[in-house]
Structures are given as C-alpha cells and as structure tokens.
Amino acid sequence: MFASKAASMLLRRSAASAVSSSAPTAAATALRNGMANMRFMSSDVATFDLTGSFETHHLDTQPNNTIEMSKEELLSHFELMYTMRRMEITCDNEYKSRAIRGFCHLYDGQEAVATGINASFETADSWITSYRCHCTALARGGSVESVLAELFGNVDGQTKGKGGSMHFYNKAHNFYGGQGIVGAQVPVGLGLAFANHYNAKPGSPMQVAIACYGDGAANQGQIWESANIASLW
C-alpha cells in the first residue's frame, strides 16, 4: 500500500514539475530542439562514433567503433534513466522523512551505467552488483512499485520486504542482487561466470556474467584473488 502511494506520488510530482516550469533552462530547450529536429530527420537511425572511448584486454575480436541506434531505442534508454532518477529522488525524500528505515544507498548520477550495461546484455546473462542496487534491479526486470515496496518492508517487494535497500534479487532475469559487504559480489560474480561456462552447450555462445563494484571496493583482496582465479580458469 505504501509503495503504491509512493509510486503514484512519484508520477504526480514528475508531471507537476513538467507543467510548472515556466522558465525553461538552456538544457531543456536544447533537448526539445533536438527532439524536434529528430522528428524531421530523413532517417530514424543515429550513428555514434566510440573511437577511443574504451580499451580491450586479451580479446580475439574487438567491438565495433561505431554503433547505430533507432529513435525508439534512444527514447527507451532515456525513459529508463529518467525513471531511475525520479525513483531515487523519491527514495531519498522518504528516507529523510524516516518512512524508509535501515540503509538506503542511492544511485543518483550513475543511471547511464546500468542502462548501458542492460542495453548490451541478454536476459540470460548474469548480473551481480554492490549494495547500491535499486536502479539495477529496476533495469533488470523490476518495477518502481516493487523497488519501493522492498524499501518500505512490504511483502510486494522484490525479496518480499526481507532484503531492504542492499539485497534485491530477481532470478527470473538472472539478477543476483546487491551484496551488503564491500567487494563481496566479485567472487560470486566469478562463480556465475564459471557456471555459465560450465553450462554452455558445445558450439553455442556462452552467456556472460558481470560483477560491478565501486572505488571503495577496488583495494579489496577478494577482487584480485577472483581476477587471478579467472585467469587460471
């Protein structure tokens, strides 16, 4: 019940803010102009040059330096990122008002990371991350209501209200949650990668696994032990 009210509050606030801004910012004006120009483009496919934006390590083949995306894909990514931000703002407000208890680790400013990973992944791929996992759970088959329900300790939450902010989980979409211990997700992610390798059928592509961690976990020993085991395997 609380989660449903918070979700509807989120949508009402978003709509109200969109209507009430009488003095548009330069960024908003540029966005509207860009969308207007997109409507009259001869093609609804945009090409992006990624040269120099990434490095590879010990790969037989490298990804392409250019990608193409349709207008529908771009709008879908924007909608997901916008929903993430509005959801996290609502979580922040509810936590400060003490309606959400316990921990509440937010993902503000990192929305593009989860959205980009999710765009390149398949549902069968495995994903595990740190305790800052609200938005990853949303991208990986969740909903605003299920995220808020979990934070409010409601039975409709992703882990029936028992996990809270740090422990989301969605087996149906191969999301193995947030880990409450700094860096603990990396060795588990290594196990997920080994499971994918073990279960891969001969001649078929192997599903991948990703373990996300932040700066605070970069000096944890288990991360480098996992990297060493991965290189041996």
LUMGU-341356 format. One record per atom (N, C-alpha, C, O): x, y, z; residue in one letter. Coordinates in steps of 0.05 Angstrom, whole numbers, plus 5000, padded with zeros to 4 digits. Layout:
N
XYZA;...
***
This chain:
233
501749765000M;500050005000M;501750255000M;501350434984M;503750265019F;505550495020F;507050524994F;507450744984F;507950294983A;509550304958A;507850414935A;508750564919A;505250324934S;503550424912S;503150724914S;503150864894S;502750824939K;502351104943K;504851264935K;504751474922K;507251154943A;509751284936A;510151284906A;511151484895A;509451064892A;509751054863A;507951254849A;508851394831A;505451284859S;503651474846S;504551754853S;504251934836S;505651804877M;506752064884M;509052144866M;509352374858M;510751944859L;513051994842L;512052094815L;513152284804L;509951964804L;509052034777L;507652304778L;507852464759L;506152364800R;504852624802R;506852844804R;506553054792R;508952804820R;511053014823R;512453064796R;513053294789R;512952844781S;514252874755S;512553034736S;513553214722S;509952974736A;508153124718A;507853414727A;507853594710A;507753454753A;507453734763A;509953904756A;509654134749A;512353784759S;514753934754S;514953994724S;516054204717S;513953814707A;514053864679A;512154094671A;512754244652A;509854114684V;507854314677V;508654584689V;508154794676V;509854584713S;510154834728S;512654984720S;512955224728S;514454874704S;516955024697S;516255214675S;516155144652S;515855474683S;515155674664S;517655794650S;517455894628S;519955774662A;522455874651A;524255644644A;525755554661A;524155544620P;525755314612P;528755374613P;529655594606P;530255174622T;533155204623T;534355164595T;532955074576T;536855234592A;538155204566A;538354914558A;538054844534A;538754744578A;538954454572A;536254344563A;536154184544A;534154434576A;531454344568A;530754434540A;529554294524A;531454694535T;530954804508T;532454654486T;531454594465T;535054584492A;536654434473A;535454154468A;535454054446A;534554034490L;533353764488L;530853774470L;530553604453L;529153974475R;526754004459R;527354054430R;526153944412R;529454224425N;530154284398N;531254034384N;530753994361N;532853884399G;533953634388G;531753434381G;531853314360G;529753414398M;527553234393M;525953324369M;524953164353M;525653594367A;524153704344A;525553644318A;524353574298A;528253684318N;529753624294N;529653334287N;529653254263N;529453154308M;529452864303M;526852794288M;526952604271M;524752934293R;522152864280R;522352904250R;520952764234R;524053084242F;524253154213F;526653034199F;527253094176F;528052864214M;530452734202M;529552534181M;527352414183M;531152514160S;530452324138S;530652034147S;529451854136S;532351994168S;532651724179S;532251724209S;533051914223S;531051524220D;530651504249D;532851344262D;532451254285D;535051304249V;537351164260V;539651354263V;540351494244V;540851354287A;543151534293A;545651364295A;545551134305A;547851464285T;550451324287T;552251464306T;552551714305T;553551314324F;555351424344F;558151314341F;558551074337F;560151484342D;562951404340D;564151374368D;564151564383D;565051134374L;566151074401L;569151054401L;570350954420L;570451144380T;573351114378T;574751244401T;574251484408T;576451094415G;577951194437G;576551194464G;577651284484G;574051104464S;572451114489S;572650854506S;571650844528S;574050654495F;574350404510F;576850264502F;577950314481F;577850084520E;580149914514E;579349624518E;577449564533E;580749444505T;580249164507T;582649024518T;584949124517T;582248784529H;584448634541H;584248344533H;582348204541H;586148244518H;586347964510H;583747864497H;582847644503H;582648024479L;580347934464L;581147854435L;582847984423L;579947644426D;580547554398D;579547754378D;580747804357D;577247864383T;576048074366T;575148304383T;574548274407T;575148544371Q;574348784386Q;571648874377Q;570848834354Q;570149014395P;567549124387P;567949334366P;570049454362P;565849384351N;565949594331N;566149874344N;565249914366N;567550054330N;567850324340N;565450504334N;565250724344N;563550404318T;561150554313T;558750374319T;558750134314T;556650494329I;554150354334I;551850514322I;552050764320I;549750384316E;547250514306E;544950454326E;544750224336E;543450654331M;541150624348M;538750764336M;538950984324M;536450644340S;533950764330S;532850974349S;533650974373S;531051134340K;529851334357K;528351194380K;528351294403K;527050964375E;525650824395E;527450724417E;526850734441E;529850624409E;531850534429E;532750764446E;532950734471E;533450984434L;534451214449L;532351324469L;532951384492L;529851344460L;527751434477L;527251234500L;526651314523L;527550984494S;527250774515S;529350804536S;528850784560S;531850844528H;534050884547H;533651134564H;534051134588H;532751354551F;532251594565F;530051564586F;530251654608F;527951424578E;525751384596E;526551224620E;525751284643E;528251014616L;529150854638L;530951024657L;530551004681L;532751184646M;534551344663M;532951554678M;533451604702M;530951674665Y;529251874678Y;527651744701Y;527451864723Y;526651514696T;525151374717T;526951304740T;526151334764T;529351214735M;531251154756M;531751404774M;531651384798M;532251634761R;532851874776R;530451954793R;530752014817R;528051964781R;525752044796R;525151854819R;524351934841R;525651594814M;525251394835M;527151434858M;526351424882M;529651494852E;531651524873E;531151784889E;531751794913E;530251994875I;529552244889I;527252194909I;527352294932I;525352034901T;523151964919T;524151794943T;523351844965T;525951604937C;527151444959C;528651624978C;528551585002C;530151814968D;531652004984D;529752155003D;530352185027D;527652264992N;525752415008N;524352245029N;524152335052N;523652005022E;522251825041E;524151735063E;523351695086E;526751695056Y;528651615076Y;529251845095Y;529451795120Y;529352085085K;529852315103K;527452375121K;527752485143K;525052305112S;522752335128S;522352095147S;520352085162S;524151905146R;524151665163R;521851475157R;521051305174R;520751495133A;518851295124A;520151035115A;519150815118A;522651065104I;524350845097I;526450815119I;527851005125I;526650575131R;528450535153R;530850365144R;530850255122R;532850355161G;535250195155G;537050345136G;537450595139G;538250205117F;540050325098F;538550415073F;536450315067F;539750605059C;538550695034C;540750815017C;541351055018C;541950645001H;544250724984H;543150794956H;542050624942H;543551044948L;542351144923L;544251124900L;546651094903L;543151154876Y;544651114851Y;544651364834Y;545251344810Y;544051594845D;543851844830D;546551894816D;548651874827D;546251964790G;548552034774G;549851804760G;551651834743G;548951554766Q;550151314754Q;548151174736Q;548650944727Q;545951304730E;543751164715E;544751064688E;543850854679E;546451214675A;547351134648A;548950874648A;549050734629A;550250814671V;551950574673V;550150324672V;550550144655V;548150314689A;546350084689A;544750064663A;544249844653A;543950294652T;542350294628T;544050194604T;543050034588T;546550274603G;548350184581G;548949894583G;548949744563G;549549794607I;550049504611I;547649344603I;547849144589I;545349434613N;542849284607N;542249274577N;541249074567N;542949494563A;542349504534A;544049304519A;543249204498A;546449244529S;548249064515S;547948774524S;549048594512S;546448734546F;546148464557F;543748324546F;541848444535F;543748054549E;541447894544E;540247814571E;541647814591E;537747744571T;536447664597T;537847424609T;537947394634T;538947244593A;540247004603A;543047064615A;544146884628A;544147294610D;546747374622D;546347424652D;544247504661D;548547384667S;548447414696S;549547684705S;551447784694S;548247794725W;548948064734W;548848074765W;546847994777W;551048164777I;551148204806I;552548464811I;554348544796I;551748604832T;552848864837T;553148914867T;552748734883T;553849164874S;554249224902S;551549294915S;549449234904S;551749404939Y;549249464954Y;547849714943Y;545649774952Y;548949844923R;547650074911R;546149974886R;546950014863R;543849834892C;542749664871C;539849724863C;538649574848C;538649934873H;535849994867H;535350004837H;533549874826H;537050174823C;536550224795C;537349984777C;536049934757C;539249824786T;539949584771T;537649384773T;536949254753T;536349374796A;534049194799A;531749294782A;530349124770A;531449554779L;529349664762L;529949584733L;528149504718L;532449624724A;533149554696A;532849264690A;532249184668A;533349104711R;533448804707R;530748684714R;530648504731R;528648774702G;526048654704G;524348744727G;522148634732G;525248944743G;523749044765G;521849264757G;521549334734G;520449374777S;518649594773S;519049794796S;520149724817S;518150034791V;518350244812V;516850144837V;517850184860V;514550024833E;512949934856E;514349714872E;514349714897E;515649524858S;516949304872S;519449404887S;520149304908S;520849604876V;523149724889V;522249874914V;523449824936V;520250044912L;519350194935L;518150014956L;518450054980L;516749804947A;515549614966A;517749484983A;517349445007A;519949414970E;522149294985E;523349485005E;523949405028E;523649734998L;524749935016L;522849985039L;523850055061L;520349965035F;518350005056F;517949755073F;516349755092F;519249535066G;518949285080G;516249145074G;515249005091G;515249195050N;512649085042N;513048815028N;515048765016N;511048635031V;511148365020V;511248374990V;512048174978V;510448594977D;510448614948D;513248684937D;513548714913D;515148724955G;517848784946G;519248554932G;518248334932G;521548614920Q;522848414904Q;523848174920Q;524047954910Q;524448224945T;525147994963T;523247984986T;524047925009T;520648044980K;518548025000K;518848205024K;517848145046K;520348425020G;520748605042G;522848525062G;523048655083G;524248305057K;526148205076K;529048295071K;530748275089K;529548395047G;532348465040G;532948755044G;535248825053G;531048925039G;531549215042G;533349325019G;533549204998G;534549555025S;535949705004S;538249554991S;538849584968S;539649385006M;542049264997M;541748984984M;543648874973M;539348874985H;539048594977H;536648544959H;534748414966H;536848654935F;534848594915F;535748344899F;538048274899F;533748214887Y;534347954874Y;532147894854Y;529747944860Y;532847794831N;530847724811N;531947494794N;533247534774N;531447244803K;532547014790K;531446984761K;532946894743K;528947064757A;527747034730A;529347194709A;529347124686A;530547414718H;532147584699H;535147564705H;536747724696H;535947354719N;538747294725N;540147534738N;542447594732N;538647674756F;539847884772F;540247774800F;538347714814F;542847754808Y;543547624833Y;544047824855Y;545447764875Y;543048064851G;542648244873G;544948424881G;547048434868G;544448564902G;546448734915G;547748574937G;546448394949G;550248634943Q;551648504965Q;552248714986Q;553348924980Q;551648645011G;552048835032G;554948875041G;555549075054G;556648685034I;559548705042I;561048825018I;560748734995I;562749015024V;564249155003V;566048954987V;567748814999V;565648934961G;567248754944G;566348464944G;567548314928G;564448394960A;563648104962A;562348004937A;562347764932A;561348184920Q;559948094896Q;561847994875Q;560947844857Q;564348074875V;566147994854V;566747694854V;566547574833V;567447564876P;567847274875P;565247124869P;565346914856P;562947234877V;560447104870V;560047134840V;559046944826V;560647364829G;560547404800G;562347224785G;561647124763G;564647164796L;566446964784L;565146694783L;565446554763L;563746624805G;562346364805G;560146354784G;559646144772G;558746584780L;556746594759L;557946554732L;556746414715L;560246674727A;561646644702A;562446354697A;562146254675A;563446234718F;564245944716F;561745774710F;561945584694F;559545834723A;557045684718A;556145714689A;555345514677A;556445954679N;555645994650N;557545834632N;556645724612N;560045834639H;562045684623H;561445384625H;561545234605H;560845284649Y;560245004653Y;557744914639Y;557644694629Y;555745084639N;553145014627N;552845074598N;550845004585N;554845204586A;554745264558A;554745014541A;556344834545A;552945014521K;552844784503K;554944804482K;555445024471K;556244584474P;558344594454P;557344714428P;555244644418P;558944904418G;558145034392G;556245264395G;555745404376G;555245314420S;553445534424S;554845764440S;556745704455S;554046014435P;555246234450P;554946194480P;552846104489P;556946274495M;556746264524M;555646514535M;556346734527M;553846494554Q;552746734568Q;554946854585Q;556646714595Q;554847124588V;556947264603V;555847334631V;553447314636V;557647404648A;556947494675A;558447754681A;560747784672A;557247934695I;558548184703I;558248234732I;556048184744I;560348324745A;560248394773A;561148684775A;563448754769A;559448864784C;560049154786C;561049214814C;559849124834C;563049384816Y;563949474842Y;564949764840Y;565549854818Y;564949904862G;565750184862G;568550224871G;570050044877G;569350484873D;572050554881D;572750454909D;575050374914D;570850454927G;571350364954G;572150064956G;573249984976G;571449914935A;572049624936A;574549554920A;575449324920A;575749754908A;577949704889A;580449584903A;582049444890A;580749634929N;583149524943N;582449274960N;584049194976N;580149154955Q;579348914969Q;580848674958Q;580848634933Q;581948514975G;583548284966G;582048084949G;583147964930G;579448044956Q;577947834942Q;577547904912Q;577047724896Q;577648164906I;577348244877I;579648134861I;579348024839I;582048174871W;584448094856W;584847794858W;585947674839W;584047674879E;584047384880E;582147264859E;582847064847E;579847394856S;577947304836S;579147334808S;578747154791S;580447564803A;581647604777A;583847394771A;584047304748A;585347324792N;587347124788N;586146844781N;587146704764N;584046774796I;582746514790I;581546514762I;581646314748I;580346744755A;579146764728A;581246714706A;580646584686A;583646834711S;585746794690S;586746504689S;587446404668S;586646374712L;587446094713L;585345904700L;586045714687L;582845974704W;580745814693W;580345854663W;578645734650W;
***
